[in-house]
C-alpha cells in the first residue's frame, strides 16, 4: 500500500472514530436535557464540555458569551465555576451585544450583573 492510500485509510478511520464520539456525546447531551426538562418542567439549553473545549470557548464573542445572561453549573470538577467567573469579569469590560428576536442585550452589562449575583454583591462593575 502506498503512502497516499495508507494516509487515506488512517484519516478515514480517525474521522469515523471522531464522528462516533460526537454522536455519543450529542446523544448523552440530548438525554440529559430531556431528563432535566421533565424533572424541573422548564426548557433548558444544555452544553456539555470537556475542560479543553470549555477553555477554548471562554472568550468574549464566543457563543458562551451568553453565560452573561445567567447560567447554572451542574457538575464542577476542576474549578469550572471560577473559570466562568473569570471569563465574565473579562466580558464585563467589553461592549459585546447580543441581538435576537427579543431585543438587543449588552453582554458587558449583564456579565457585571451576573458576577454580582454569583459573588454575592462582592463585585462592582468597572
N, C-alpha and C positions, 0 to 999 in steps of 0.2 A: 504494500500500500504506500502510495506516495505521500509527500508532505501535506499537500492540499487536501487529499482525501482524509488523512488522519486528523488534520485540523478540523475539517468539517464534521467528522464523526464525533470528536470530543466536544466541539462547540454545541452541536445539536443535543448531545447527551446532557451537558450542563444546562442548556436552555430548558430542556424538558424537566430537569430537577427543579430549576427555579420556578417554572410555571406550576409545578405540583405543590411546592412550598407556598406559593402565593395563593393558590386555590384553597389549600387547607387553612391558611391564615384568614382569608376572607370568609370562609365557611364558619370558622370559630367566632369571628367578629360578628357575623350575622346572627348566629345562635345566641351569643351573649346579649346582643342588643334586644332581640325578641324576648328573651327571658327577663331582662331587666324592665322592659316596657310593660310586660304583663304584671310584674310584681309592684311597680310603682305607678302604673296606669297613666303614663305620660310619654310622649315621644322623646327619643334620645338621639344624639349624634355621637356615636362611639368611635374612637380611634385607638387602635392597639399598636403600640410601638415597641421595638427593641430599644435599648439605650442608644445605640448608634444612630438609628433612624430619628429618635427624638432629638438628639443633639443637633443633627443635620438640619432639622426643621425649626428649631428655636431661633429663628432670625426674623427681624422685622420685615414684613412684606410677604412672608410665607403664609400658607393657609392657617397656620397655628396662631397668627396674629389675632384671630377670632377668639382666642382664650381671654382676651381683654374684656370680652362681654360676659365672662363667667365660665367657670369650669369646676369639675369635681374629680379628683384623682381617686380612683377606686383601689388601686394597688400600687404602693410605692416601695420599691426596692432599689436602693442606690441613690436616694436624695432627689427624686423626681420633683417633689413639691418645691424644694429650694431652687432647682434649675428653672422651673417655670416662673417663680417669683423674681429671679434674677433677670429672666427674659422680659417679664412685664416691666421691670424697672427701666430697662433699655427702651422698650416700646413706649413707655410713658413720656419719654423725651423726644418722641417723633411727631410728625404731622400726618401719619398714615390715616387714610379714611377708607371705610368700607361702604360701598354703595350697593344697595339692593332694592327690591320692590317695596320694602318697608321704610326706606329713607336712607339717610347718609349718617354714618357713625364715625366720630372721632376716636380712633383706636387709642391714641395717646391719652386722651381724657379718660376713657373707660379703663385703660390699664391702670391709671392712677387710682380710680375708684375701687377697682378690684383689689389692688395692692393694699389699700387702706382697710378694706373689709377683711382680707386674709390675714393681715398683720395686726388686726385689732386696733386700728387707728394710729399705729406707730409710724406710718409713712406719710410724708407730706409731699405732694407733687411739686416738682421744680417749675 
